[in-house]
Amino acid sequence: MDYNQEQKQDRKTLLWAALAVLALLNLVLVYFIYHEKQENKVKDDIITAKTEEVLFTKTKLDSISAELDTKIAEIQKLGGSVDSLIELKKQLEKDKQDLKNVNNFSAANFEKKIKSYEQVLSQKDTELANLREELGIVTNKNQELSQQVSGLESERQQLNDSVINYSAQNRELAEKVTLASALRTEELAINAVSSKGKEREGGKYKSKRIDKLKVSFKLGENAVAKQNEKDIFLRILDPEGAVLSDMATGSGAFTYNGKEMIYSSKQTINFTNTRQAVDIYYGRGGIPMKDGKYSIEVYSEGFKIGQGDFTVK
């Protein structure tokens, strides 16, 4: 064998060796790829299984939460205490939040919690049954009481109606008595008194001859009216309807029909029911009286008891 042939043989040997190494490397690479796929599949299976467990647990907790809400509402309606259930609901909501951390999820731990919640719900079912039974007894008693109360209400209404009727009758009677007790003037006359004391009558007077006005009348007999002191108010209205008054000489204000009115003069008398005569004076205070027709009004104890008029010319 010559030198060139020997070189060719060595090259072939090296080529086959390289091919063998490459084949071996491919086999190793395929092995690792297959192994990694297997590991990923195992991990995916584990994650899938855990996710299914988490979803199942969440569904269970949601169901318990809804049942808790129902029982809380019913117990409250029946008048029972729900403090412990409200605290339990808070814990349940916290457990539902903890489900979001899948890595720390433990199916065994949550299974224990679920059983604990279910046990409490079972106990509350018993309490609810007792409450319903008690409520049934109370309802029967309430119905009996309601019937009794209805009867009492009917009687009370009848009494109220009677009281209202009597009150209306008493009020009407009192109004009639009050009206009947009102005084009345008789033989009312308006005279002019000069500065010299000369008195004129007739109802028509000259302004310069009027220093005072004298209003005279008798109080009619009235057996209903109380025999006591009574204030009698005199109002003199000029032709334009203004009240003649002078606070410095005895004018003032009184109340009539809920309104304040000015009076010209006032006289306090002791009513004796004997048709007694009353004289009330009003001095014009040096102010001339304008021509025209004047009105006279007499009031006592909230009633208008007389009226008249005179003329200044």
C-alpha positions in Angstrom: 0.0 0.0 0.0 1.5 3.3 -1.0 1.4 6.5 1.0 -1.7 8.1 -0.7 -3.8 5.1 -0.2 -2.9 5.1 3.5 -4.0 8.7 3.9 -7.3 8.0 2.2 -7.9 5.1 4.7 -7.2 7.3 7.7 -9.6 10.0 6.4 -12.4 7.4 6.1 -11.7 6.2 9.6 -11.9 9.7 11.0 -15.1 10.4 9.1 -16.8 7.4 10.5 -15.7 8.2 13.9 -17.1 11.7 13.6 -20.4 10.4 12.3 -20.5 8.0 15.2 -20.0 10.9 17.7 -22.7 13.0 16.0 -25.1 10.0 16.1 -24.4 9.6 19.8 -25.0 13.3 20.5 -28.3 13.1 18.7 -29.3 10.2 20.8 -28.4 12.1 24.0 -30.3 15.2 22.8 -33.4 13.2 21.9 -33.3 11.6 25.3 -33.1 15.0 27.1 -36.0 16.4 25.0 -38.1 13.4 25.7 -37.3 13.5 29.4 -38.2 17.3 29.5 -41.5 16.7 27.8 -42.3 14.0 30.3 -41.5 16.3 33.2 -43.6 19.1 31.7 -46.5 16.7 31.1 -46.3 15.7 34.8 -46.2 19.3 35.9 -49.2 20.2 33.6 -51.1 17.2 35.0 -50.4 18.4 38.6 -51.4 22.0 37.8 -54.6 20.8 36.0 -55.5 18.6 39.0 -54.8 21.4 41.5 -56.8 23.9 39.4 -59.7 21.5 39.3 -59.4 21.1 43.1 -59.3 24.9 43.6 -62.4 25.4 41.4 -64.3 22.6 43.2 -63.4 24.2 46.6 -64.4 27.7 45.4 -67.7 26.4 44.2 -68.3 24.7 47.5 -67.4 27.8 49.4 -69.7 30.0 47.2 -72.5 27.6 47.9 -71.9 27.8 51.7 -71.7 31.6 51.5 -75.1 31.8 49.7 -76.6 29.4 52.3 -75.1 31.5 55.1 -76.7 34.7 53.6 -80.1 32.9 53.5 -79.9 31.8 57.1 -78.7 35.2 58.4 -81.7 36.9 56.7 -84.2 34.3 58.0 -82.8 34.4 61.6 -82.9 38.2 61.6 -86.5 38.1 60.4 -87.4 35.7 63.2 -85.7 37.9 65.8 -82.7 35.6 66.5 -79.0 36.5 66.9 -76.7 36.4 63.9 -73.5 37.7 65.3 -71.7 34.4 65.1 -72.9 33.8 61.6 -71.6 37.2 60.5 -68.2 36.4 61.9 -68.3 33.0 60.2 -69.1 34.8 56.9 -66.1 37.1 57.3 -63.8 34.0 57.8 -65.3 32.3 54.8 -64.7 35.4 52.6 -61.1 35.3 53.8 -60.8 31.7 52.9 -62.1 32.4 49.4 -59.4 35.1 49.0 -56.7 32.6 50.1 -57.8 30.3 47.2 -56.2 32.8 44.8 -52.7 31.7 46.0 -52.7 28.3 44.2 -49.2 27.4 45.2 -50.1 27.3 48.9 -53.4 25.5 48.3 -54.0 22.5 50.4 -57.1 20.4 49.5 -57.0 18.6 52.9 -57.0 21.9 54.8 -59.9 23.3 52.9 -61.8 20.1 53.2 -61.6 20.4 57.0 -62.8 24.0 56.8 -65.7 23.1 54.5 -66.8 20.3 57.0 -66.6 22.9 59.8 -68.8 25.3 57.9 -71.3 22.6 57.0 -71.5 21.6 60.7 -72.3 25.1 61.7 -75.0 25.3 59.0 -76.5 22.1 60.3 -76.7 23.5 63.8 -78.3 26.7 62.5 -81.0 24.5 60.8 -81.9 23.2 64.2 -82.0 26.7 65.7 -84.2 27.9 62.9 -86.6 25.1 63.4 -86.9 26.1 67.1 -87.3 29.7 66.2 -90.1 28.9 63.8 -91.9 26.8 66.4 -91.5 29.6 69.0 -92.7 32.1 66.4 -95.8 30.0 65.7 -96.7 30.0 69.4 -96.0 33.8 69.6 -98.0 34.4 66.5 -101.0 32.6 68.0 -100.7 34.7 71.1 -100.3 37.8 69.0 -103.5 37.0 67.1 -105.4 36.6 70.3 -103.9 39.9 71.6 -104.7 41.6 68.3 -108.3 40.5 68.6 -108.5 41.8 72.1 -106.8 45.0 71.1 -109.2 45.4 68.1 -112.1 45.1 70.5 -110.5 47.6 72.9 -109.8 49.9 69.9 -113.5 49.7 68.9 -114.6 50.5 72.4 -112.1 53.3 72.6 -113.3 54.7 69.2 -116.9 54.6 70.5 -115.8 56.4 73.6 -113.9 58.9 71.5 -116.9 59.5 69.3 -119.0 60.0 72.4 -116.5 62.4 73.9 -116.3 64.3 70.6 -120.1 64.5 70.5 -120.3 65.7 74.1 -117.4 68.1 73.5 -119.1 69.5 70.5 -122.4 69.8 72.4 -120.6 71.4 75.4 -118.8 73.7 73.1 -122.0 74.7 71.3 -123.7 75.2 74.7 -120.7 77.2 76.0 -120.9 79.4 72.9 -124.6 79.9 73.4 -124.1 80.7 77.0 -121.3 83.1 76.1 -123.4 84.8 73.5 -126.3 85.0 75.9 -124.1 86.6 78.5 -123.2 89.5 76.2 -124.3 92.9 77.4 -126.5 95.1 75.3 -126.9 98.9 75.4 -130.3 100.5 75.5 -131.3 104.1 74.8 -127.9 105.1 73.6 -127.5 108.8 73.2 -124.6 111.0 72.1 -124.5 114.6 73.6 -122.0 117.4 73.1 -120.6 119.1 76.1 -119.2 122.7 75.8 -116.2 124.0 77.6 -118.6 125.7 80.1 -120.2 122.4 80.8 -123.4 123.1 78.9 -124.8 119.8 77.4 -126.5 119.7 74.0 -128.5 116.8 72.6 -130.1 116.0 69.3 -127.2 114.3 67.4 -126.2 117.4 65.3 -123.5 119.7 66.7 -121.2 122.5 65.7 -117.5 121.7 66.0 -116.7 124.9 68.0 -119.3 124.0 70.6 -117.9 120.5 71.3 -115.3 120.3 74.1 -116.3 116.8 75.1 -118.6 114.0 73.9 -120.8 112.2 76.3 -122.1 108.8 75.4 -125.0 107.7 77.6 -126.8 104.4 77.6 -128.4 101.8 79.9 -127.2 98.2 80.2 -130.1 95.8 79.5 -131.0 93.2 81.9 -129.2 89.9 81.4 -129.6 87.1 84.0 -126.9 85.0 82.3 -124.2 87.7 82.5 -122.0 87.6 85.6 -122.5 90.5 88.0 -118.9 91.7 88.3 -116.6 94.5 87.1 -116.7 95.0 83.4 -114.6 97.2 81.1 -116.6 99.1 78.5 -114.7 100.5 75.5 -115.9 103.4 73.4 -114.7 104.0 69.9 -115.5 107.2 68.0 -114.8 107.1 64.3 -114.5 110.2 62.2 -116.2 110.6 58.7 -113.1 108.9 57.1 -113.2 105.9 59.5 -110.2 107.0 61.7 -110.6 106.4 65.4 -110.4 109.5 67.6 -107.9 108.8 70.3 -105.5 110.5 72.7 -103.3 108.2 74.7 -102.5 111.1 77.1 -106.2 111.4 78.1 -107.1 107.7 78.4 -107.2 106.2 75.0 -105.6 102.8 74.5 -106.0 99.3 72.8 -108.0 96.2 73.4 -108.5 92.9 71.6 -111.6 92.1 69.6 -111.9 88.9 67.5 -108.2 88.2 67.9 -107.2 91.7 66.6 -105.9 94.7 68.4 -108.2 97.7 68.2 -107.8 101.3 69.4 -110.4 102.7 71.7 -111.2 106.4 72.4 -112.2 106.0 76.0 -112.8 103.3 78.6 -115.2 103.0 81.6 -115.1 100.3 84.2 -118.4 99.6 85.8 -119.8 97.1 88.3 -122.6 95.3 86.5 -125.6 94.8 88.8 -128.3 93.7 86.2 -130.6 96.6 87.1 -130.6 98.4 83.8 -128.0 100.8 85.3 -127.1 103.9 83.4 -123.6 104.4 82.1 -121.9 107.7 81.0 -118.6 107.7 79.1 -116.8 110.9 78.1 -114.3 111.7 75.5 -112.5 115.0 75.4 -111.2 116.2 72.0 -108.2 117.9 73.6 -108.7 121.2 71.8 -108.5 119.6 68.4 -111.3 120.8 66.2 -113.6 118.1 64.8 -114.1 118.1 61.0 -117.6 118.2 59.6 -119.4 115.0 58.7 -121.0 112.0 60.2 -119.3 110.2 63.1 -119.9 106.6 64.3 -120.0 105.4 67.8 -119.1 101.8 68.8 -119.4 100.3 72.3 -117.5 97.0 73.2 -117.3 94.8 76.3 -116.0 91.3 77.1 -115.2 90.6 73.4 -118.6 91.7 72.1 -119.8 94.7 70.3 -122.7 95.7 72.6 -124.0 99.0 71.0 -123.6 101.6 68.3 -124.8 105.0 67.2 -123.9 108.1 65.3 -123.9 111.9 65.4 -123.1 114.7 62.9 -120.7 117.6 63.1 -121.6 120.6 60.9 
